[in-house]
Amino acid sequence: MAPMTTAGEEMYALVERLYPLCRSITGDGVRATLEIVGEYVPLQVHEVPTGTPVLDWTVPQEWNIRDAYIADSTGRRVVDFAESSLHVLGYSVPVSATMPLAELRGHLHTLPDHPSWVPYRTSYYQPEWGFCLAQETLDALPDGEYEVRIDSTLADGHLTYAEHVVPGQVADEVIVSCHVCHPSLANDNLAGIAVAVFLARALAERTPYYTYRFIFAPGTIGAITWLARNAERVERVRHGLVLACAGDPGRLTYKRSRRGDAEIDRVLRHVLAASERPHHIAEFTPYGYDERQYCSPGFDLGVGSLSRTPYAGYPEYHTSADNLDFVSPEAMADTLAVCHEAFAVLDRNRRYVNLSPYGEPQLGRRGLYDSLGGRSDAKEAQMAMLWVLSLSDGEHSLLDVAERSGLPFGAVAAAADALRGAELIKV
């Protein structure tokens, strides 16, 4: 596995490549994004036709855009899609017209509180057209006639999503999900895509216990489509994590699953506390990213969400200020490191049974004490063995042992490995 500093720089480079693309919930921007992601990890790409029923929803028409602008009477483009994909209301229907500024204003979106920023706005399920621009740009426009053009298509096509699978020792799955529908927003959610990609690459360097399934799909409708098409596979999902807003300078935030006490919830709480990183544990709410789809009561999967500053928790959210300067290699590397630490715990967390439960077994006779000689952590390792033996009753997991004893999970897991090798415990 590459050092985290190197991985951070490589993740940032991936965000840079993806940043200019115009993504939406369907269309060629999603395909172009997945094509680039596919250079890093092999993907199975799925195309789901318009009109396909998916749970209570229907796959919408596909949207693509080639050009869009507002031009003044001299032909100068005062708002230009070519400069930023944020300048067009997502899913805008085609328009070609000339109109006075007074009429045009009804189709313009700005942020008066941040006059130099361009907002991100969409109209996925309501036919509409519009432009997003800085308030200071709008304020500078004189009255007069303006040429308005949006060269887009909204027609039957497909919804596109992709999967990457890292095979494990068992068929039980951990899903890692991130959305690929936002245009030029670096933190939300290009940083999440980058962290997912490099997490997948690192997991592939070893054979994890669980099978890890990475889902790259448009938000809401993409996760709903995946769930609708994977009813049988859902039964194998044991844990899950949604990655979003993974590159900003804020502290880490973990949002619990709907269950609140799923194993992934306990693992992230333990890992973040043990790392002594600044962090926040948030309770589940049915609003946010795709954890709310995976956690919906019919599925009730143990899926939480990991981010830095959560959705809508920073002024730059859904604006042009969520740019390449807002994310950093260091922040993405830190998010990636937490994912590594959490999945290392998840992969090794088992319930064991003590095979010599009547009294304390003689560890010295089995060479277990001798193996600790000269180690600086000998006392910790010895206590870890005693705790594992004490709580290996088939009811307590290694995470239970770590939490109750106050010992590092790594020490507890190493003790379990040693005791299993001496045939004192079994799964």
DODREN-468646 format. One line per 2 residues: number of its first residue (from 0); for each residue x, y, z of N, C-alpha, C. Coordinates in steps of 0.2 Angstrom, whole numbers. Each point is the difference from the previous one (the first is absolute). Last residue first. Example, Ala and Ser with C-alpha at 12.3 -4.5 7.8 and 13.67 -1.06 7.14 Angstrom:
BEGIN
1	64,-11,35,4,6,1,-4,5,3  2,-28,0,-4,6,0,4,6,0
This chain:
BEGIN
426	-66,-101,83,-6,4,-2,-6,-4,1  21,-4,16,-3,-2,-7,-5,5,-1
424	22,-5,19,-7,3,-2,-1,-2,-7  19,-8,10,-3,1,6,-7,4,-1
422	20,-8,-14,-7,-4,0,-3,1,7  19,12,-10,2,-5,5,-6,-5,2
420	-2,17,-17,6,-4,-2,2,-5,5  -16,16,6,-3,-5,-5,5,-4,-2
418	7,17,14,-4,-5,3,-4,-5,-4  12,18,-10,5,-4,4,-4,-6,4
416	-13,17,-12,4,-5,-4,5,-4,3  -12,15,13,-4,-5,-2,3,-4,-5
414	12,18,8,-1,-5,5,-4,-5,-2  2,18,-15,6,-4,0,0,-5,6
412	-18,15,-1,-1,-5,-6,7,-4,0  -1,17,17,-5,-6,1,-1,-5,-6
410	14,19,-2,3,-4,5,-5,-6,1  -8,17,-14,6,-4,-3,3,-5,4
408	-17,16,8,-2,-6,-4,5,-4,-3  5,14,23,-1,1,-8,-2,-6,-3
406	-8,3,25,6,-1,-3,-1,1,-8  -16,1,19,4,6,-1,6,-1,-4
404	-18,-15,7,7,-1,3,3,7,0  -21,-3,-10,-1,-2,7,7,1,4
402	-1,2,-24,-4,6,3,0,-1,8  10,-17,-14,4,6,0,-4,6,4
400	-11,-21,-3,5,0,5,4,6,0  -17,-1,-15,-3,0,7,6,0,5
398	5,-3,-22,-1,7,1,-3,1,7  3,-22,-8,7,3,2,-1,8,1
396	-22,-15,5,5,1,-6,6,3,2  -20,-15,14,4,6,-1,5,0,-6
394	-14,-19,6,-4,6,0,3,6,-1  11,-22,2,-5,0,-6,-5,6,0
392	18,-3,16,-5,-4,2,-5,-1,-6  23,13,7,-1,-5,-5,-5,-5,2
390	10,17,14,-6,2,-3,-2,-4,-6  20,-4,14,-6,2,4,-6,1,-3
388	20,-3,-12,-2,-6,3,-6,1,4  9,19,-9,-3,-4,-5,-2,-6,3
386	12,14,14,-7,2,-1,-3,-4,-6  22,-5,6,-4,-2,5,-8,3,-1
384	17,5,-16,-1,-7,0,-5,-2,6  7,22,-1,-4,-1,-5,-2,-7,-1
382	16,7,16,-7,1,2,-5,-1,-5  23,-3,-6,-2,-5,5,-7,1,3
380	10,16,-14,-2,-6,-4,-2,-6,4  7,21,10,-6,1,-4,-2,-7,-3
378	21,0,11,-6,0,5,-7,1,-4  20,1,-13,-1,-7,2,-6,0,5
376	12,17,-15,-8,0,1,-2,-7,3  23,5,-6,-2,6,4,-7,0,2
374	15,-23,-5,-5,5,-3,-1,6,5  13,-20,6,3,6,-3,-4,5,-4
372	-11,-24,4,6,2,3,4,6,-4  -21,-13,-5,0,7,2,6,3,3
370	-4,-24,-6,0,4,-6,0,8,1  -1,-16,18,6,0,-3,1,5,-6
368	-21,-6,9,3,5,4,7,1,-2  -12,-17,-10,-3,7,-2,3,5,4
366	4,-25,-1,4,5,-2,-2,7,-2  -10,-20,11,-2,1,-7,5,5,-3
364	0,-4,23,1,-6,-2,0,0,-8  -6,19,12,7,-1,0,2,-6,-3
362	-23,6,4,3,3,-6,7,-1,0  -21,-12,12,7,1,1,3,2,-6
360	-26,4,7,4,-5,-3,8,2,1  -22,6,16,5,3,-5,4,-5,-3
358	-24,-7,9,6,3,3,4,3,-6  -17,-13,-10,0,-1,7,6,2,3
356	-5,1,-24,-3,5,4,0,-1,7  11,-6,-23,2,-2,6,-3,4,5
354	-4,3,-23,0,-7,0,2,-3,7  -13,24,-9,6,-3,4,-1,-7,1
352	-10,16,-20,-2,-4,6,7,-3,3  -7,23,-16,4,-6,1,-3,-4,6
350	-6,21,-20,-2,-3,7,3,-7,0  8,22,-15,-3,-6,0,-2,-1,7
348	12,19,-17,-4,0,5,-4,-7,0  16,9,-16,3,-4,5,-5,-1,6
346	-5,14,-20,2,-6,-2,2,-5,5  -6,22,6,-6,-3,-2,2,-7,-3
344	18,15,6,-4,-3,6,-6,-4,-2  12,10,-17,4,-5,3,-3,-3,6
342	-11,18,-11,-1,-7,-3,5,-5,2  2,22,9,-7,-3,2,-1,-6,-4
340	20,12,-4,0,-2,7,-7,-4,1  3,10,-21,4,-6,1,0,-3,7
338	-12,20,-4,-3,-5,-4,4,-7,1  10,20,8,-6,-2,4,-4,-6,-3
336	17,10,-13,3,-3,5,-5,-3,5  -7,14,-18,2,-7,-2,3,-4,6
334	-5,23,4,-6,-4,-1,1,-7,-2  19,14,1,-3,-1,7,-6,-4,-1
332	9,8,-20,4,-6,3,-2,-2,7  -11,19,-10,-2,-7,-3,4,-6,2
330	7,22,8,-7,-2,2,-3,-6,-3  21,8,-8,1,-2,7,-7,-2,3
328	1,9,-22,3,-6,0,0,-3,7  -18,19,-5,7,-1,0,2,-7,0
326	-21,20,-6,2,-7,2,7,0,0  -10,20,-7,-4,-2,7,2,-7,2
324	8,10,-21,3,3,6,-3,-2,7  -9,-6,-21,6,-4,1,4,3,6
322	-26,5,1,4,0,-6,7,-4,2  -23,10,9,2,-7,1,4,-2,-6
320	-10,21,-1,5,0,5,3,-7,2  -19,5,-14,6,0,-4,6,0,5
318	-22,-11,10,1,7,-4,7,-1,-3  -11,-16,16,-5,1,-6,1,7,-3
316	12,0,22,-4,-6,-2,-5,2,-6  15,14,14,2,-1,-7,-4,-6,-3
314	-2,7,24,-3,5,-5,2,-2,-7  -3,-19,18,5,5,-1,-3,5,-6
312	-12,-19,8,3,2,6,6,5,-1  -14,-14,-16,-3,6,2,3,3,7
310	6,-24,-3,-4,3,-5,-3,7,3  21,-8,15,-6,-4,-4,-3,5,-5
308	26,-1,7,-5,4,2,-6,-3,-4  14,-17,-2,3,5,4,-5,5,3
306	-7,-26,-5,2,6,-4,5,4,4  -15,-25,-2,6,3,3,2,6,-5
304	-22,-17,8,3,4,-5,6,4,3  -15,-26,2,1,7,3,3,5,-5
302	-14,-25,2,4,4,-4,0,7,3  -11,-25,3,4,4,4,5,4,-4
300	-26,-6,-8,7,-2,0,4,4,5  -25,-2,-7,3,1,7,7,-3,0
298	-20,-1,-17,7,-3,0,3,0,7  -21,9,-2,-1,-6,-3,7,-4,-1
296	-2,23,9,-2,-6,5,-1,-6,-4  19,17,-7,-7,1,0,-3,-7,3
294	24,6,-4,-3,-1,6,-8,0,1  13,4,-20,2,-7,2,-3,-1,7
292	-4,21,-9,-3,-5,-5,2,-7,3  9,19,11,-7,0,1,-4,-5,-4
290	23,4,-3,-1,-4,6,-7,0,1  9,14,-17,-3,-6,-2,-1,-5,6
288	3,26,6,2,-4,-6,-4,-6,0  -12,18,13,7,0,-1,2,-3,-6
286	-21,-3,19,2,5,-5,8,0,-1  -14,-12,17,-2,-2,-7,1,5,-5
284	15,-4,23,-6,3,-2,-2,-2,-7  18,-8,22,-4,-1,-6,-6,5,-1
282	21,7,16,-5,-5,0,-3,-1,-7  26,7,5,-7,3,-1,-5,-6,0
280	27,6,9,-5,-5,-2,-7,2,0  26,12,-3,-7,0,3,-4,-6,-3
278	28,9,4,-5,-3,-4,-7,1,4  30,3,0,-6,4,1,-6,-3,-4
276	19,-17,7,-1,5,-4,-6,5,2  10,-21,10,0,7,3,0,6,-5
274	-2,-26,-1,5,4,-4,1,7,3  -16,-15,9,7,-2,1,5,4,-3
272	-23,5,-4,2,1,7,7,-2,1  -9,-5,-21,1,7,1,2,2,7
270	-5,-23,-4,6,2,-4,1,8,1  -20,-10,9,6,-2,4,7,3,-4
268	-21,4,-10,0,4,7,7,-2,3  -5,-12,-19,2,7,-2,0,4,7
266	-8,-22,2,7,0,-3,3,7,-1  -23,-4,6,5,-1,6,7,1,-2
264	-17,1,-17,0,6,4,5,-1,6  -3,-18,-15,4,6,-3,0,6,5
262	-13,-19,6,7,-1,1,4,6,-3  -24,6,8,3,-4,-5,7,-1,1
260	-18,14,11,5,-4,4,3,-6,-5  -15,17,-8,3,4,6,5,-4,4
258	-17,-3,-20,0,-4,6,3,3,6  1,11,-21,-6,0,3,-1,-4,6
256	24,8,-6,-5,-4,-3,-7,1,3  20,18,5,-2,-6,1,-5,-3,-5
254	20,18,-4,-8,0,1,-2,-7,1  24,15,3,-3,-6,-2,-7,0,2
252	22,18,-5,-7,-1,2,-2,-7,-2  24,16,2,-4,-5,-2,-6,-1,3
250	12,24,-2,0,-6,3,-4,-5,-3  8,20,-16,-4,-1,6,2,-7,3
248	7,10,-22,5,0,6,-4,-1,7  -7,-12,-25,1,7,3,4,0,7
246	-7,-20,-15,7,4,-1,0,7,3  -19,-17,-2,6,-4,3,6,4,-1
244	-26,-1,-6,4,6,4,6,-2,3  -13,-21,-4,-2,6,-3,4,6,4
242	-6,-29,-1,6,5,0,-2,6,-3  -12,-23,13,-1,5,-6,6,5,1
240	-3,-27,8,2,7,2,-1,4,-6  -7,-26,12,1,4,-5,2,7,2
238	-5,-29,6,2,7,2,0,4,-6  -8,-22,-2,1,0,7,1,7,3
236	-11,-13,-23,3,6,2,0,0,8  -10,-16,-15,6,-2,2,4,6,3
234	-22,1,-9,0,-4,6,7,-2,2  -4,13,-19,-1,4,6,0,-5,6
232	0,-9,-22,6,2,2,0,4,7  -20,-5,-12,3,-7,3,7,2,3
230	-12,18,-11,-3,-3,6,3,-6,3  6,18,-18,4,-5,4,-3,-3,6
228	-9,17,-16,3,-5,-5,4,-5,4  -10,19,11,-6,-4,-4,3,-6,-4
226	15,15,12,-3,-5,4,-6,-4,-3  12,16,-13,5,-6,2,-4,-4,5
224	-11,20,-6,1,-5,-6,4,-6,2  -2,17,15,-6,-3,0,0,-5,-6
222	19,14,2,0,-5,6,-7,-4,0  2,17,-16,5,-5,-1,0,-5,5
220	-14,19,2,-3,-5,-5,5,-5,-1  9,15,17,-7,-2,1,-3,-5,-6
218	23,11,-7,-3,0,7,-8,-2,0  18,-10,-18,-3,6,2,-4,0,6
216	21,-17,-2,-7,1,-3,-2,7,1  19,-20,5,1,7,-2,-7,1,-4
214	10,-19,19,-6,2,-5,1,7,-1  14,-23,10,0,7,-1,-5,2,-5
212	6,-22,17,-4,2,-7,0,8,0  14,-22,13,-2,7,0,-2,2,-7
210	2,-23,17,0,2,-7,-2,8,0  13,-12,22,-7,1,-3,2,2,-8
208	19,-4,13,-5,-5,2,-7,0,-4  23,9,-12,-4,1,6,-5,-6,2
206	24,2,-14,-7,-4,0,-4,2,6  18,17,-12,0,-6,4,-6,-3,-1
204	5,18,-13,7,-2,1,0,-6,5  -20,12,-6,1,-5,-5,8,-3,1
202	-9,18,13,-3,-6,2,2,-6,-4  7,22,-6,3,-2,6,-2,-7,2
200	-12,12,-17,7,-3,-3,4,-3,6  -21,10,5,-1,-6,-4,7,-3,-2
198	0,21,10,-2,-5,5,-1,-7,-3  3,19,-14,6,-2,3,-1,-5,6
196	-19,8,-11,4,-3,-5,7,-2,3  -15,12,13,-3,-6,-1,5,-4,-5
194	4,23,5,2,-5,5,-2,-7,-1  -6,16,-16,7,-1,0,2,-5,6
192	-22,8,-2,2,-5,-6,7,-2,1  -7,17,14,-3,-7,2,2,-5,-5
190	5,22,-5,5,-2,5,-3,-7,3  -14,12,-15,6,-3,-4,5,-3,5
188	-23,10,2,2,-5,4,6,-3,-4  -3,19,11,-6,-4,-1,-2,-1,-7
186	21,10,5,-1,-3,6,-6,-5,0  5,14,-19,6,-4,1,-1,-5,7
184	-16,10,-21,0,1,8,5,-5,2  -11,5,-24,7,2,3,-1,2,7
182	-19,-15,-7,5,2,-5,6,3,4  -16,-21,8,1,7,1,5,3,-5
180	-7,-24,3,-5,4,-4,1,8,1  8,-23,10,4,3,-6,-4,5,-4
178	2,-13,27,-4,3,-5,5,3,-6  5,-22,18,1,8,-1,-4,2,-6
176	5,-23,18,-4,3,-5,1,8,0  7,-27,9,2,7,0,-3,4,-5
174	-5,-26,13,-1,5,-5,3,7,2  4,-27,7,0,7,3,-1,4,-7
172	-6,-28,4,2,6,-3,0,6,4  1,-29,-1,-3,5,3,4,7,-2
170	8,-22,-6,-5,4,-5,-3,6,3  25,-9,7,-7,-2,1,-4,4,-5
168	23,4,1,0,-7,2,-7,-3,0  3,20,-17,2,-1,7,0,-8,1
166	1,20,-22,-2,-7,3,3,-1,7  -7,23,-13,6,-3,3,-2,-6,3
164	-13,16,-19,0,-5,5,7,-2,2  -15,21,-13,6,-3,0,0,-5,6
162	-19,15,-16,2,-4,6,7,-3,-1  -19,21,-11,5,-5,-1,2,-3,7
160	-20,14,-16,3,0,6,6,-6,-1  -20,16,-15,6,-3,0,3,-1,8
158	-25,4,-16,4,2,6,6,-5,1  -13,7,-24,2,-5,5,2,4,7
156	-17,7,-22,7,-3,0,1,-4,6  -19,19,-12,1,-7,2,7,-2,-1
154	-2,26,2,-3,-5,-4,1,-7,3  7,27,0,-3,-4,5,-4,-5,-4
152	21,19,-6,-5,-5,-2,-2,-4,6  13,26,-7,-1,-7,4,-5,-4,-3
150	11,25,-2,0,-5,-5,0,-7,4  -7,27,5,2,-7,3,-1,-5,-5
148	0,29,1,0,-6,-4,3,-6,5  -8,28,-4,0,-5,5,0,-7,-4
146	4,29,-2,-1,-7,-4,1,-5,5  -8,26,5,5,-5,1,-2,-7,-4
144	-6,29,4,-2,-6,-3,6,-5,0  -4,21,18,0,-1,-7,-1,-7,-2
142	10,14,23,-6,-2,-3,1,0,-8  21,-5,15,-4,6,-2,-7,-3,-3
140	19,-12,18,-4,0,-7,-4,6,-1  13,-6,20,3,4,-5,-3,0,-7
138	-7,-12,19,-1,7,2,3,4,-5  2,-24,-2,-7,3,-1,0,7,1
136	20,-10,6,-1,0,-7,-7,3,-2  5,-3,22,3,6,-2,0,0,-8
134	-9,-19,11,-4,6,1,3,7,-2  6,-25,-11,2,4,6,-5,7,0
132	-9,-23,-12,5,5,-1,1,4,7  -15,-20,-15,2,2,7,6,4,-1
130	-23,-7,-15,7,1,0,2,1,7  -22,-14,-14,3,6,4,7,0,0
128	-25,-15,-6,6,2,-3,3,6,5  -19,-22,0,2,7,2,6,1,-4
126	-18,-21,8,3,3,-6,1,7,1  1,-19,19,-5,5,-2,3,4,-7
124	12,-17,13,-7,-3,-1,-5,5,-2  24,6,5,0,-7,-3,-7,-2,-3
122	13,22,6,-7,-1,-1,-1,-7,-3  21,16,14,-2,-5,-4,-8,0,-1
120	24,15,9,-7,-1,0,-2,-5,-5  22,14,13,-1,-6,-3,-8,-2,1
118	14,25,0,-3,-5,4,-1,-6,-5  19,20,2,-5,-3,-5,-3,-6,4
116	14,23,10,0,-7,-1,-6,-2,-5  6,23,9,5,-3,-5,0,-7,-2
114	-14,12,17,-1,3,-7,5,-3,-5  -12,-8,23,7,-1,-3,0,2,-7
112	-20,4,11,5,0,6,7,-2,-1  -18,-1,-17,2,7,2,4,0,6
110	-3,-18,-20,1,0,7,1,7,3  -13,-11,-23,6,3,3,0,-1,7
108	-14,-6,-25,1,-2,7,7,3,2  -21,3,-21,7,1,2,1,-1,8
106	-20,1,-16,4,-6,-1,7,0,3  -16,19,1,-3,-6,3,3,-6,-1
104	9,20,-10,1,-1,7,-4,-5,3  -3,7,-23,5,-5,1,2,-1,7
102	-15,17,-7,-3,-7,-1,5,-5,2  7,22,0,-5,-1,5,-4,-7,0
100	17,7,-16,3,-2,6,-6,-1,5  -6,-3,-25,2,5,4,3,-3,7
98	0,-15,-23,-4,3,5,3,5,4  2,-21,-21,3,7,2,-6,3,5
96	7,-27,-6,-4,5,0,4,7,1  0,-28,1,3,4,-4,-4,6,-2
94	3,-25,17,-3,7,-2,4,4,-4  -4,-27,12,3,5,-5,-4,6,0
92	0,-12,24,-2,-2,-7,3,5,-5  11,-7,24,-3,5,-4,-3,-3,-7
90	13,-11,19,-6,-2,-3,-4,5,-4  16,10,18,0,-7,-2,-6,-2,-3
88	9,25,-1,-5,-4,4,0,-7,-3  21,15,-5,-6,-2,-3,-4,-3,6
86	22,8,3,-3,6,-2,-7,-2,-3  18,-15,9,-5,2,5,-5,6,-3
84	19,-10,-12,-6,-4,0,-5,2,5  20,16,-11,-2,-4,6,-6,-3,-1
82	11,12,-18,4,2,6,-1,-5,6  -13,-2,-20,6,-2,-1,5,1,6
80	-23,8,-1,1,-7,3,7,-2,-1  -7,26,2,2,-5,-5,1,-7,4
78	-9,28,1,0,-6,4,1,-6,-5  2,21,-9,0,2,7,0,-6,5
76	7,4,-27,-3,-5,5,1,3,7  -2,15,-24,5,-3,6,-4,-4,4
74	-9,12,-19,2,-7,-1,4,-3,5  -11,22,-1,6,0,-4,2,-7,-1
72	-19,5,14,-1,2,-7,6,0,-5  1,-18,20,-3,7,0,-1,2,-7
70	-1,-25,10,5,4,-3,-4,7,0  1,-26,13,-4,6,-1,5,5,-3
68	0,-28,-1,3,6,1,-6,6,1  9,-29,-5,-5,5,3,3,6,1
66	4,-27,-11,2,7,1,-6,4,3  0,-24,-2,6,1,-4,3,7,1
64	-15,-21,14,0,7,-2,7,1,-4  -20,-20,10,7,2,-2,0,7,-3
62	-17,-20,14,2,7,-1,7,1,-3  -21,-20,3,7,1,0,1,7,-2
60	-22,-10,12,3,1,-6,7,2,1  -10,-14,20,-2,5,-4,3,1,-7
58	-7,-21,17,6,3,-3,-2,6,-4  -16,-6,20,1,-3,-6,6,4,-3
56	-11,-8,26,3,5,-5,0,-3,-7  -4,-11,22,-6,4,-1,2,6,-6
54	14,-22,-2,-4,2,7,-6,4,-2  10,-1,-20,5,-1,5,-3,2,7
52	-7,-4,-29,-2,1,7,6,-2,5  3,10,-26,1,-6,5,-3,1,7
50	3,17,-18,-7,-3,1,0,-7,4  23,7,-13,-6,5,2,-6,-4,0
48	22,-15,2,-4,4,-4,-5,5,3  24,-9,8,-6,-2,2,-5,5,-4
46	27,-10,1,-4,5,-3,-8,-2,1  27,-5,12,-7,-2,-2,-4,5,-3
44	27,-9,5,-4,5,-1,-7,-2,-2  23,-8,13,-6,-3,-4,-5,5,0
42	28,3,4,-7,1,1,-5,-4,-4  28,3,10,-4,-3,-5,-8,1,2
40	19,17,7,-2,-6,3,-5,-3,-6  13,19,-5,3,-1,7,-2,-7,2
38	-9,10,-20,7,-1,-1,4,-2,6  -23,4,0,1,-6,-3,8,-1,-1
36	-10,21,6,1,-4,6,2,-7,-2  -5,14,-18,6,2,4,1,-4,6
34	-20,-3,-12,6,-2,-4,7,1,3  -20,8,11,1,-7,1,6,-3,-5
32	-7,22,-3,2,0,7,2,-8,1  -11,5,-20,7,2,0,3,0,7
30	-23,-5,-1,4,-5,-4,8,2,0  -15,15,9,0,-6,4,5,-5,-3
28	-6,18,-13,4,2,5,2,-5,5  -16,-3,-18,7,-1,-2,5,2,6
26	-26,-6,8,4,4,-6,7,-2,0  -18,2,22,1,-4,-6,4,4,-5
24	-3,9,21,-2,-6,2,0,-5,-6  17,19,-1,-6,0,2,-3,-7,2
22	25,16,-8,-4,-6,2,-7,2,2  22,10,-13,-7,2,1,-4,-7,2
20	28,6,2,-5,-3,-3,-7,2,2  22,7,8,-3,4,-5,-6,-3,-3
18	13,-11,18,-3,6,2,-3,4,-6  14,-21,1,-7,0,0,-4,6,0
16	24,-1,2,-2,-3,-7,-8,0,0  10,6,21,2,5,-6,-3,-2,-6
14	-1,-15,17,-5,5,1,1,5,-5  17,-16,1,-7,-3,-3,-5,5,1
12	20,6,10,1,0,-7,-7,-3,-4  2,-1,23,-2,7,-2,1,0,-7
10	5,-20,9,-7,1,1,-1,7,-3  22,-6,2,-3,-3,-6,-8,1,0
8	13,8,19,1,4,-7,-3,-3,-6  -2,-11,21,-4,6,0,2,4,-6
6	12,-20,3,-7,-1,-2,-4,6,0  22,2,8,0,-1,-8,-8,-2,-2
4	4,3,23,1,6,-3,0,-1,-8  -3,-19,14,-6,4,-1,2,7,-3
2	13,-22,-7,0,4,6,-6,5,-1  -2,-23,-13,4,6,-1,-1,4,7
0	-2,-27,-2,-4,6,0,4,6,0
